[in-house]
Amino acid sequence: MTSDAHREKSLRARWHATTAAAGAAADRDPAPYADRLLTAWAEPQRKYHTTAHLADVLARIDVLAEAADDPAAVELAAVELAAWFHDAVYRPDRSENEERSAVLAERALPELGIDDARTAEVARLVRLTVTHDPAPGDTNGEVLCDADLAVLAGAPAAYAAYAAAVRAEYGFVPDEAFRAGRAAVLRQLLDLPRLFRTPYGAAHWEAPARANLAAELAELSPPQSRGE
């Protein structure tokens, strides 16, 4: 079995387990929803926002949930469902991806018999990934946002692969415009007082993420601004 096939099989099993834990009705088949979501995550315009990213976010949710001071404070089913939906709609040339992804969750989850309160929480979490700025005490939001941003803390080679994949998704943007836009995003991230809100994220991911962001920003800067 190829790595892609193994990943898809694992994701399908996880989807079934997560929807059951979230309260899906026993007479509703979650498989067609997995089909549609995995098809969306495999669309050809995606180079970073792929099933590999989905699997990574889910794995990091596991790490953060296990490391939480109070694991019971994390509504794991809602956070995991939000991970599934947070980039379910993704068009690099559009700005309403998160909103459309949240609306998709609001439509799909009740069809599975998942109650209104949990559906609303999943949609709220999806919309939170616009800013990655959970309010103090928003444990669910902290876990999802930290899991989503943990790619920034990868080893240099992994971070370089991530940055290249992001550039590939924006292949339609000319180099100069992309450098300016990407540099603005990196500066916004570096200006945040904290990238990670969970204790685990702050301890393990904050420093390497900032180092990676600063290094990429330096590479994007014109030679004269780097003193060359």
Order of alpha helices (4+ residues) and beta strands (2+ residues): alpha-alpha-alpha-alpha-alpha-alpha-alpha-alpha-alpha-alpha-alpha
